Amino acid sequence: MDLSASAWDNRYINNDIGWDLGVVSPPLKAYFDQLENKELKILIPGGGNSYESEYLYKQGFNNVYVVDLSKTALDNLNNRIPELPKNQLLNSDFFEVNDTFDLIIEQTFFCAISPELRVKYAFKIKELLKSKGKLVGIMFDVPLNKDRPPFGGNKDEYIALFSTHFKIDILEKCYNSYKNRQGRELFIKLLKE
């Protein structure tokens, strides 16, 4: 299982990105549409082509940061929205980001990292969030693969993982998932206290 930067970059170069919806995920769009504070500093880990960051930026959220191992993915995003400041496109490992954010958006990154890194992910999210910050996003609620991404999970696993670090505000089945993901996703909203 090769999860190196070059392996991810090759997947984008070869358009081997079956997880990529090509649009902002409907549950996240619904969440974004109710946000009022355009000054929020937002991070999207493993953002890839990041239609979520594009949508947010075009809605006036100017402090959107995307971190991804794939330079090609970030170049794709830059080509679509060249006005997004280059210093907000972080070609780096998520676990090496050293900043703080009001909001972190989870959209297919958690299922792409090795399950062995999930505890480290929870600690890193907590470290990156400001006080009262939020992790909001989508998690798969199906087993999926054991030897390659995407790796699945379930509600009980997520409660066990996150409840020691965050207040779980929402962890429920998505009612508005993209058509090929219906019944397979959970919407999460976790608060750092």
C-alpha positions as CSV (number, residue, x, y, z in Angstrom):
1,M,0.0,0.0,0.0
2,D,1.8,3.1,-1.3
3,L,0.4,6.3,0.3
4,S,3.4,8.5,-0.5
5,A,3.2,11.9,-2.1
6,S,4.3,10.6,-5.4
7,A,1.7,7.8,-5.4
8,W,-1.1,10.4,-4.7
9,D,0.3,12.7,-7.3
10,N,0.3,9.9,-9.9
11,R,-3.3,9.2,-9.1
12,Y,-4.2,12.8,-10.0
13,I,-2.0,12.8,-13.1
14,N,-3.7,9.6,-14.3
15,N,-7.1,10.8,-13.3
16,D,-7.4,7.7,-11.0
17,I,-9.6,9.7,-8.5
18,G,-12.9,7.8,-8.2
19,W,-13.7,9.5,-4.9
20,D,-13.7,12.9,-6.6
21,L,-17.3,14.1,-7.1
22,G,-16.4,16.9,-9.4
23,V,-18.7,19.2,-7.4
24,V,-19.0,20.3,-3.8
25,S,-20.4,17.6,-1.6
26,P,-24.1,18.3,-1.0
27,P,-24.0,17.9,2.8
28,L,-21.1,20.3,3.0
29,K,-22.7,22.8,0.7
30,A,-25.7,22.8,2.9
31,Y,-23.5,23.4,5.9
32,F,-21.5,26.2,4.2
33,D,-24.7,27.9,3.1
34,Q,-25.7,28.5,6.7
35,L,-22.3,30.0,7.7
36,E,-22.4,33.7,8.3
37,N,-18.9,34.6,9.5
38,K,-16.8,35.0,6.3
39,E,-13.7,35.7,8.4
40,L,-13.4,32.1,9.5
41,K,-10.0,30.6,9.0
42,I,-10.7,27.2,7.3
43,L,-8.5,24.2,6.6
44,I,-9.4,21.4,4.2
45,P,-6.9,18.5,4.8
46,G,-6.2,16.2,1.9
47,G,-8.3,18.5,-0.2
48,G,-7.4,17.2,-3.6
49,N,-9.2,19.1,-6.3
50,S,-11.2,20.7,-3.5
51,Y,-14.5,21.8,-4.9
52,E,-15.3,22.7,-1.3
53,S,-12.6,25.3,-1.1
54,E,-13.6,26.7,-4.5
55,Y,-17.2,27.0,-3.4
56,L,-16.2,28.6,-0.1
57,Y,-13.9,31.1,-1.8
58,K,-16.5,32.1,-4.3
59,Q,-18.9,32.7,-1.4
60,G,-16.5,35.2,0.1
61,F,-14.6,33.0,2.6
62,N,-11.1,34.3,1.8
63,N,-9.3,32.4,4.5
64,V,-9.6,28.9,3.0
65,Y,-6.5,26.8,3.2
66,V,-6.0,23.4,1.4
67,V,-3.3,21.0,2.3
68,D,-2.5,18.0,0.1
69,L,0.5,15.8,-0.7
70,S,-0.3,16.0,-4.5
71,K,1.1,19.1,-6.2
72,T,-1.0,18.1,-9.3
73,A,-4.2,18.3,-7.3
74,L,-3.3,21.8,-5.9
75,D,-2.3,22.9,-9.4
76,N,-5.8,21.8,-10.6
77,L,-7.4,23.9,-7.9
78,N,-5.1,26.8,-8.7
79,N,-6.0,26.6,-12.4
80,R,-9.8,26.7,-11.5
81,I,-9.5,29.6,-9.1
82,P,-6.2,31.5,-9.7
83,E,-7.3,34.3,-7.4
84,L,-7.0,32.0,-4.4
85,P,-3.7,33.1,-2.8
86,K,-0.9,30.6,-3.5
87,N,0.2,30.6,0.2
88,Q,-3.2,29.1,1.1
89,L,-2.4,26.0,-1.1
90,L,-0.1,23.9,1.1
91,N,1.8,21.1,-0.7
92,S,2.6,19.3,2.5
93,D,1.7,16.5,4.8
94,F,-1.3,17.3,7.0
95,F,0.5,16.1,10.1
96,E,3.2,18.8,9.5
97,V,0.8,21.8,9.4
98,N,1.6,24.3,12.1
99,D,-1.2,26.8,12.3
100,T,-4.6,27.1,13.9
101,F,-8.0,27.3,12.4
102,D,-11.6,28.0,13.3
103,L,-13.0,25.3,11.1
104,I,-11.6,22.1,9.6
105,I,-13.5,20.4,6.8
106,E,-13.3,16.6,6.5
107,Q,-14.1,15.3,3.0
108,T,-12.5,12.0,2.0
109,F,-9.2,12.6,3.8
110,F,-9.9,10.5,6.9
111,C,-10.8,7.5,4.7
112,A,-7.6,8.0,2.6
113,I,-5.0,7.8,5.4
114,S,-4.0,4.5,6.9
115,P,-6.3,3.4,9.7
116,E,-3.2,3.2,11.9
117,L,-3.1,7.0,11.8
118,R,-6.6,7.7,13.0
119,V,-5.7,8.3,16.6
120,K,-2.9,10.7,15.4
121,Y,-5.5,12.4,13.2
122,A,-7.8,13.1,16.1
123,F,-4.9,14.6,18.1
124,K,-3.7,16.7,15.2
125,I,-7.2,18.0,14.5
126,K,-7.4,19.1,18.2
127,E,-4.0,20.7,18.0
128,L,-4.9,22.7,14.8
129,L,-8.3,23.9,16.0
130,K,-8.6,27.2,17.9
131,S,-10.6,27.1,21.2
132,K,-14.3,26.6,20.2
133,G,-13.1,25.4,16.8
134,K,-15.0,22.8,14.8
135,L,-14.3,19.7,12.7
136,V,-17.2,19.4,10.3
137,G,-17.5,16.9,7.5
138,I,-18.4,13.5,6.1
139,M,-17.3,10.1,7.2
140,F,-18.1,6.8,5.5
141,D,-20.4,4.5,7.4
142,V,-19.5,1.3,5.6
143,P,-16.6,-1.2,5.9
144,L,-14.9,-0.5,2.5
145,N,-11.3,-1.7,1.9
146,K,-8.7,-3.1,4.3
147,D,-5.6,-3.0,2.1
148,R,-6.0,0.4,0.3
149,P,-8.0,3.6,0.4
150,P,-10.8,4.3,0.9
151,F,-10.9,2.8,4.3
152,G,-14.3,2.7,5.9
153,G,-15.6,3.0,9.4
154,N,-18.7,3.3,11.5
155,K,-20.5,5.5,14.0
156,D,-19.4,3.5,17.1
157,E,-15.7,3.6,15.9
158,Y,-16.0,7.4,15.4
159,I,-17.6,8.0,18.8
160,A,-14.8,6.0,20.5
161,L,-12.2,7.9,18.6
162,F,-13.4,11.4,18.9
163,S,-15.4,11.6,22.2
164,T,-12.2,11.9,24.3
165,H,-11.1,14.9,22.3
166,F,-14.2,16.8,21.3
167,K,-17.8,17.4,22.2
168,I,-19.8,15.5,19.6
169,D,-22.5,17.9,18.4
170,I,-23.7,15.9,15.4
171,L,-22.8,12.4,14.2
172,E,-25.8,11.3,12.1
173,K,-26.6,9.7,8.8
174,C,-26.5,12.2,5.9
175,Y,-29.9,12.9,4.5
176,N,-28.5,14.7,1.4
177,S,-25.5,12.7,0.2
178,Y,-24.4,12.7,-3.4
179,K,-26.4,10.0,-5.3
180,N,-23.7,7.3,-5.3
181,R,-23.0,7.8,-1.6
182,Q,-26.6,7.7,-0.3
183,G,-26.9,5.6,2.9
184,R,-23.2,5.3,3.2
185,E,-22.2,8.6,4.9
186,L,-22.3,10.2,8.3
187,F,-22.3,14.0,8.9
188,I,-20.1,15.0,11.7
189,K,-19.8,18.3,13.7
190,L,-17.3,18.1,16.5
191,L,-16.5,21.0,18.9
192,K,-13.2,21.7,20.6
193,E,-13.9,22.8,24.1
